[in-house]
Structure formats: C-alpha cells, structure tokens
Amino acid sequence: MKKFFTTLCLLTIVIVAFAQPGNPDNPVPLDGGISLLIAAGAAFGAKKIYDAKKRG
C-alpha cells in the first residue's frame, strides 16, 4: 500500500508540473529555483567534506 501511495503522489506531482497555463511561446524561467537548489547542494557537500576532514 505504501508503494502504491508513493507512486500515486509522484504521478500527481508530474501531472501538476506539466499543467502550466499560458502561452507556450513565452516559457517560464527556471533559473531561480534551480540555482538555489544547486547552491544548497554545494553548501551541504562542503559541510560534509569539512566534517569528514575534521574527524579524520
């Protein structure tokens, strides 16, 4: 049942993500959110490396 619920949630998210209203000739810019996720990932990785060097 858990696997079914997870699959249903993921499919719902995908359908909602593609259901953007508006003119297809004027696409939505994706830079704002993606750049923040990349920065957060880089900071998380740097902290992991720092902690690993501090221990060892």
ABEGO torsion letter per residue (X at the ends): XAAAAAAAAAAAAAAAAABBBEBAABBBBAAAAAAAAAAAAAAAAAAAAAAAAAAX
